[in-house]
């Protein structure tokens, strides 16, 4: 069975260098109306070691290709993201 191709995005770091990431999943929080994205560096999941993932709040831009990413700043938002990440990890394990 072919592995599903994940969406990829380029995110510049604070030095302006661009890095390629795979989008693990996105989700919306109805209570706040905010959307979140969890990504990992491309090629990171090929190794057996633990992979660092990154989470952002995002808003769609004016065209489909345009996204605005924002750092997650509150503990409440981190709690939501961690809960979703745990759910995602459990689903991934069930598929293997």
C-alpha positions as CSV (number, residue, x, y, z in Angstrom):
1,X,0.0,0.0,0.0
2,X,1.4,3.4,-1.0
3,X,2.2,5.8,1.7
4,X,-0.1,8.9,1.6
5,X,1.8,11.9,0.4
6,X,1.6,14.6,3.1
7,X,1.2,18.3,2.4
8,X,4.5,20.2,2.6
9,X,5.1,23.8,3.5
10,X,8.1,26.1,3.7
11,X,8.6,28.0,6.9
12,X,11.4,30.6,7.3
13,X,13.2,30.7,10.6
14,X,14.2,33.9,12.5
15,X,17.3,34.2,10.3
16,X,15.2,34.1,7.1
17,X,16.4,30.6,6.2
18,X,13.7,28.5,4.7
19,X,13.0,25.0,6.0
20,X,10.7,22.3,4.5
21,X,8.1,20.7,6.8
22,X,5.4,18.1,6.4
23,X,2.0,18.9,7.7
24,X,1.0,16.1,10.2
25,X,-2.4,17.4,10.7
26,X,-4.5,20.6,11.1
27,X,-7.5,21.1,13.4
28,X,-10.0,23.8,14.3
29,X,-11.1,24.7,17.8
30,X,-14.8,25.6,17.6
31,X,-14.9,27.5,21.0
32,X,-12.3,30.0,19.9
33,X,-12.7,29.8,16.1
34,X,-8.9,29.3,15.8
35,X,-7.1,26.9,13.5
36,X,-3.9,25.0,14.4
37,X,-1.2,23.1,12.4
38,X,1.3,20.5,13.6
39,X,4.3,20.0,11.4
40,X,7.6,18.0,11.4
41,X,10.8,18.6,9.4
42,X,10.8,16.7,6.1
43,X,12.7,13.4,6.4
44,X,12.6,13.4,10.2
45,X,10.1,10.5,10.5
46,X,12.4,8.2,8.5
47,X,14.5,7.7,11.5
48,X,13.6,5.6,14.6
49,X,14.5,8.3,17.1
50,X,11.9,10.7,18.5
51,X,11.1,13.6,16.2
52,X,10.6,17.2,17.2
53,X,7.3,18.5,16.0
54,X,6.2,22.1,15.8
55,X,2.8,23.6,16.3
56,X,1.4,26.9,15.1
57,X,-1.9,28.8,15.0
58,X,-2.7,29.7,11.4
59,X,-5.0,31.8,9.4
60,X,-5.7,31.4,5.7
61,X,-4.5,34.2,3.5
62,X,-6.3,35.8,0.6
63,X,-5.4,33.1,-1.8
64,X,-5.2,29.4,-1.2
65,X,-1.4,29.2,-1.2
66,X,-1.1,32.0,1.5
67,X,-1.0,31.1,5.2
68,X,-0.1,33.3,8.2
69,X,1.5,31.3,11.0
70,X,1.5,32.5,14.6
71,X,3.4,31.1,17.6
72,X,1.3,29.4,20.3
73,X,1.6,31.6,23.3
74,X,-0.8,30.5,26.0
75,X,-0.9,27.4,28.2
76,X,-4.5,26.8,27.2
77,X,-3.5,26.6,23.5
78,X,-0.6,24.3,24.3
79,X,-2.9,22.0,26.3
80,X,-5.3,21.7,23.3
81,X,-2.4,21.0,20.9
82,X,-0.9,18.4,23.2
83,X,-4.2,16.6,23.5
84,X,-4.6,16.5,19.7
85,X,-1.0,15.4,19.3
86,X,-1.6,12.5,21.7
87,X,-4.8,11.5,19.8
88,X,-2.9,11.7,16.5
89,X,0.0,9.6,17.8
90,X,-2.4,6.9,19.0
91,X,-4.1,6.8,15.6
92,X,-0.7,6.4,13.9
93,X,0.2,3.5,16.1
94,X,-3.1,1.8,15.4
95,X,-2.5,2.0,11.7
96,X,0.9,0.3,11.9
